[in-house]
Amino acid sequence: MSEIIIKTPAQIALMRESGRLLARVFAYLDEQVKIGITTMEINDLVERYIVDELAARPASKGQYDYPYVLNSSVNEVVCHGFPDAKRALKSGDIVNLDITLEKNGYIADSSKMYMLGEVSPLAQRLVEKTYEAMWQGIKLVKPGIRLGDIGNAIANFAHTNGYSVVREYCGHGIGEQMHEEPQVLHYGKRNTGVELKEGMTFTIEPMINQGAAKVKTKPDGWTVITRDKKLSAQWEHTIVVTADGYEVLTLREEELTNDCVD
């Protein structure tokens, strides 16, 4: 296992700026994601906005030969969904948009769920409970806590609400590289795993399924779907461990008044 990179205050300041810009991308998308738009159109809008408006780089494009600037995961798609020029979003869809942004050498990573038109109560509940599950993990972050505590809290919350947790994919350290150590599982045992230290930066990004946890990858080699074709939801933030807790580097303005957020 590679060494976990502890960030200096100067490095954290650069990551904070990348996170702030990424939050602006989602604020922009809030006006663009509507019934009738395709996920490829969203991809192209995001690329232009990051490059032209923010003078930054969409970090996902070209990473591991991935050809797009975002993942767009609709309904039963768990993660890594390819943008699609043929499928327009329709009323009742839920979609996760997962975006990375690099500015001045440091990367921020975040994702947000969008609900289109008349979404079923069951779909809405899944989206909302997945968001709460992410915050169950985030709120534990502080020096001395172990990663197993975070995963345990997320999984317990999901299971208590009748959902399953995808185990094949996890959060990750982040900084100059999109994927650094440690791996951040969304399940686990308390008092196990890496002990958090001030200056660690990583993502928390649970994927929560309406049905069973089992997933499969489509022939494109990227798009992951639920085996039972039931809905899946995901939210993600980039976190830094502070001296006495945490800071969410990708926090969006609308979250400042959300009950989940301290």
C-alpha positions in Angstrom: 0.0 0.0 0.0 1.3 3.5 -0.9 1.9 6.0 1.8 -0.9 8.4 2.8 0.0 11.9 1.9 -0.6 14.4 4.7 -1.3 17.8 3.1 0.3 21.0 4.3 -1.8 24.1 5.0 -0.6 25.6 1.6 -1.7 22.4 -0.2 -5.1 22.4 1.6 -5.6 26.0 0.5 -5.1 25.0 -3.1 -7.5 22.0 -2.7 -10.0 24.4 -1.0 -9.9 26.6 -4.2 -10.5 23.6 -6.4 -13.4 22.5 -4.2 -14.9 26.0 -4.4 -14.7 26.0 -8.2 -16.3 22.5 -8.4 -19.2 23.7 -6.2 -19.7 26.5 -8.8 -19.9 23.8 -11.5 -22.9 22.2 -9.7 -24.5 25.6 -9.1 -24.3 26.1 -12.9 -25.7 22.7 -13.5 -28.7 23.4 -11.3 -30.0 25.6 -14.1 -29.1 23.2 -16.9 -30.3 19.7 -15.8 -33.8 19.6 -17.0 -36.2 17.1 -18.7 -35.1 16.6 -22.3 -31.4 17.3 -22.0 -29.1 14.4 -22.8 -26.2 13.4 -20.5 -23.8 14.1 -23.4 -25.1 17.6 -23.6 -24.5 18.0 -19.9 -20.9 16.6 -20.4 -20.2 19.2 -23.0 -21.6 22.0 -21.0 -19.5 21.0 -18.0 -16.3 20.8 -20.1 -16.9 24.3 -21.6 -17.7 25.8 -18.1 -14.7 24.3 -16.4 -12.2 25.2 -19.2 -13.6 28.6 -20.4 -15.3 30.1 -17.3 -13.1 28.7 -14.5 -9.8 28.3 -16.3 -9.4 24.9 -14.8 -9.1 21.3 -16.0 -11.7 18.5 -15.9 -9.5 15.9 -14.2 -11.5 12.8 -15.2 -11.0 13.3 -19.0 -8.1 11.0 -20.0 -7.7 9.4 -16.6 -7.4 5.7 -17.1 -8.3 6.5 -20.8 -11.8 7.7 -19.7 -13.0 9.9 -22.6 -15.5 12.2 -20.8 -15.4 14.9 -18.1 -18.1 13.4 -15.9 -19.9 10.2 -15.0 -23.6 10.3 -15.5 -25.4 7.5 -13.7 -29.1 7.3 -14.4 -31.6 5.2 -12.4 -30.2 1.6 -12.1 -26.7 2.8 -13.0 -24.5 2.7 -9.8 -21.5 4.6 -11.1 -19.2 5.3 -14.0 -22.1 5.9 -16.4 -21.0 7.0 -19.9 -22.6 10.2 -21.1 -25.1 9.3 -23.8 -26.1 11.5 -26.8 -29.2 9.5 -27.6 -30.9 9.2 -24.2 -32.7 12.3 -23.1 -33.5 12.6 -19.4 -37.2 12.2 -18.7 -39.6 12.9 -15.9 -39.1 10.3 -13.1 -35.4 9.8 -13.7 -32.8 10.2 -11.0 -29.2 10.9 -12.1 -25.9 11.2 -10.4 -23.4 13.6 -11.9 -19.8 12.9 -10.7 -17.3 15.5 -11.6 -13.6 16.1 -10.9 -11.8 19.5 -11.3 -8.1 20.3 -11.1 -6.8 23.8 -10.5 -3.1 24.7 -9.7 -2.2 21.0 -9.6 -4.8 19.9 -7.0 -8.0 18.0 -7.6 -11.5 18.1 -6.0 -14.1 15.4 -6.6 -17.8 15.6 -5.9 -21.1 14.2 -7.1 -24.7 15.2 -6.7 -28.1 13.6 -7.4 -30.7 15.3 -9.6 -34.3 14.3 -9.7 -36.3 15.1 -12.9 -39.9 16.0 -12.9 -42.3 13.7 -11.1 -40.0 11.3 -9.2 -41.7 8.5 -7.3 -41.7 8.7 -3.5 -39.6 5.6 -3.3 -36.9 7.1 -5.6 -37.0 10.4 -3.7 -36.5 8.5 -0.4 -33.5 6.6 -1.8 -31.9 9.9 -2.9 -32.5 11.6 0.4 -31.4 8.7 2.6 -28.2 8.2 0.5 -27.4 11.9 1.2 -28.0 11.4 4.9 -25.8 8.2 4.8 -22.9 10.2 3.4 -23.3 12.8 6.2 -23.4 10.0 8.8 -19.8 9.3 7.7 -18.7 12.8 7.2 -19.7 14.0 10.7 -17.5 11.4 12.4 -14.3 12.7 10.7 -11.7 14.0 13.1 -8.2 13.0 14.2 -8.1 9.6 16.0 -11.3 8.2 14.4 -10.7 5.1 12.2 -12.0 4.6 8.7 -13.9 1.5 9.9 -16.0 3.8 12.1 -17.0 5.8 9.1 -17.9 2.8 7.0 -19.8 1.2 9.9 -21.9 4.3 10.4 -22.8 4.6 6.7 -23.7 1.0 6.3 -25.7 0.8 9.6 -27.7 3.9 8.5 -28.4 2.4 5.0 -29.4 -1.0 6.3 -31.6 0.5 9.0 -33.5 2.3 6.2 -33.9 -0.9 4.2 -31.1 -0.4 1.6 -27.9 -2.2 0.6 -24.4 -0.8 0.2 -22.3 -1.4 -2.8 -18.9 -2.9 -1.7 -17.0 -3.0 -5.0 -16.4 0.8 -5.1 -15.2 3.2 -2.4 -14.0 6.6 -1.5 -10.3 7.4 -1.9 -7.5 9.8 -0.9 -7.1 12.7 -3.2 -4.7 15.6 -3.9 -2.3 16.0 -6.8 -3.6 12.6 -7.9 -7.3 11.8 -8.3 -6.8 8.5 -6.5 -4.5 8.3 -3.5 -4.4 6.3 -0.4 -6.4 5.5 1.7 -9.3 3.6 0.4 -12.5 4.7 2.2 -14.9 1.8 2.4 -18.6 2.5 3.0 -18.9 -0.5 5.3 -16.7 -1.8 8.1 -16.2 -2.6 11.7 -15.7 0.1 14.4 -12.2 0.7 15.8 -10.6 -0.9 12.7 -8.8 0.6 9.7 -6.6 3.6 9.2 -6.5 6.2 12.0 -7.3 9.7 10.7 -4.8 12.4 11.1 -4.9 16.1 10.6 -4.1 17.0 6.9 -5.5 13.8 5.4 -7.8 14.5 2.4 -10.2 11.9 0.9 -13.6 11.4 -0.5 -16.7 9.9 1.0 -19.1 8.7 -1.7 -21.5 5.9 -0.7 -23.4 4.0 -3.4 -26.7 2.8 -1.9 -29.1 0.4 -3.7 -32.8 0.1 -3.4 -32.5 -3.7 -3.8 -29.6 -6.1 -3.5 -26.0 -4.9 -3.3 -24.8 -7.0 -6.3 -23.7 -5.1 -9.4 -22.3 -5.8 -12.8 -20.4 -3.9 -15.5 -21.9 -3.3 -18.9 -19.9 -4.3 -22.1 -18.5 -0.7 -22.4 -16.2 -1.7 -19.6 -17.2 1.3 -17.4 -20.9 1.5 -16.7 -21.8 -0.3 -13.5 -25.5 -1.2 -12.9 -27.5 -3.1 -10.2 -28.0 -6.7 -11.1 -31.6 -6.6 -10.1 -32.2 -3.3 -12.2 -33.4 -1.5 -9.1 -32.5 2.1 -8.4 -29.1 3.2 -7.0 -28.1 6.6 -5.7 -24.8 8.2 -4.7 -23.5 11.5 -3.3 -19.8 12.5 -2.8 -17.8 15.2 -1.1 -14.0 15.8 -0.7 -13.0 16.1 2.9 -10.0 17.3 4.8 -9.3 16.3 8.4 -8.8 19.4 10.6 -7.2 19.7 14.0 -10.6 19.1 15.7 -12.9 17.7 13.0 -13.4 18.1 9.3 -13.9 20.6 6.5 -15.9 19.8 3.4 -13.9 21.3 0.6 -16.6 20.8 -2.0 -19.6 22.1 0.0 -22.3 23.7 -2.1 -24.1 26.9 -1.1 -27.5 25.2 -0.8 -26.0 22.8 1.7 -25.4 25.7 4.2 -29.0 25.5 5.2 -29.5 21.8 5.0 -30.4 20.0 8.2 -27.8 17.3 7.6 -25.0 19.8 7.7 -23.6 21.1 11.0 
